[in-house]
């Protein structure tokens, strides 16, 4: 209810209308999807420092590439050597940190 009060001044009239028109379930699904997009947009604006579009950002989060059903590489390391190198680099950064 908090989400709907955030968007609409009088949500009870709107909800009654949706129930009367037998489209309450469709309204709820659409409403939640819009709220999810709003949250993703805020995250994109404040946390994404790459030069990518919002649609590409969403595709990465949902695990698809460019809206297709092809999975995006999850960041898994190709080899054990690559993993060990990354860990050593990370440890050297931590060891050299001076607050």
C-alpha positions in Angstrom: 0.0 0.0 0.0 2.9 2.3 0.7 4.0 2.1 -3.0 0.6 3.0 -4.3 0.2 5.9 -1.8 3.6 7.2 -3.0 2.3 7.4 -6.6 -1.4 8.2 -6.2 -3.2 10.8 -4.0 -6.4 8.7 -3.8 -5.5 5.0 -4.4 -8.7 3.6 -3.1 -10.8 4.9 -6.0 -8.2 3.6 -8.4 -8.2 0.2 -6.8 -12.0 0.0 -6.7 -12.1 0.8 -10.4 -9.5 -1.8 -11.2 -11.4 -4.4 -9.2 -14.7 -3.4 -10.9 -13.1 -3.7 -14.3 -11.6 -7.1 -13.4 -8.1 -5.9 -14.2 -6.7 -5.8 -10.7 -4.1 -8.5 -11.2 -2.8 -6.8 -14.4 -2.7 -3.5 -12.6 -0.6 -4.9 -9.7 1.8 -6.6 -12.1 2.3 -3.5 -14.1 2.6 -1.3 -11.0 5.3 -3.6 -9.5 7.2 -3.6 -12.8 7.1 0.2 -12.9 8.4 0.4 -9.4 11.2 -2.1 -10.1 12.2 0.1 -13.2 12.2 3.2 -11.0 14.5 1.5 -8.5 16.8 0.3 -11.3 16.9 3.7 -12.8 18.0 5.2 -9.4 20.7 2.5 -9.2 21.8 3.2 -12.7 22.1 6.9 -12.1 24.0 6.7 -8.9 26.0 3.5 -9.2 26.8 2.9 -12.8 30.1 4.5 -13.8 30.4 2.7 -17.2 29.3 4.3 -20.4 26.4 2.0 -21.1 22.8 2.5 -21.8 20.1 1.9 -19.2 18.8 -1.1 -21.3 22.2 -2.6 -21.3 22.5 -2.1 -17.6 19.2 -3.9 -17.0 20.2 -6.7 -19.4 23.4 -7.2 -17.3 21.4 -7.4 -14.1 18.9 -9.8 -15.5 21.6 -11.9 -17.0 20.9 -11.4 -20.7 22.9 -9.7 -23.3 21.1 -6.8 -25.2 17.6 -8.1 -24.4 18.2 -11.6 -25.9 18.2 -14.8 -24.0 22.0 -15.2 -24.2 23.5 -15.3 -20.7 26.1 -12.7 -19.9 29.5 -13.9 -18.6 29.0 -14.0 -14.8 32.6 -12.9 -14.0 33.8 -16.5 -13.4 37.6 -16.8 -13.9 38.9 -18.7 -17.0 41.7 -20.4 -15.1 43.0 -21.0 -11.7 46.1 -18.8 -12.5 43.8 -15.9 -13.3 42.0 -16.4 -9.9 45.3 -16.6 -8.0 46.6 -13.5 -9.7 43.5 -11.6 -8.8 43.7 -12.7 -5.2 47.4 -11.7 -5.0 46.7 -8.3 -6.5 43.9 -7.8 -4.0 46.0 -8.8 -1.1 48.8 -6.4 -2.1 46.3 -3.6 -2.2 45.0 -4.4 1.3 48.5 -4.9 2.7 49.7 -1.5 1.3 46.6 0.4 2.6 47.5 3.1 5.1 44.5 4.8 6.8 
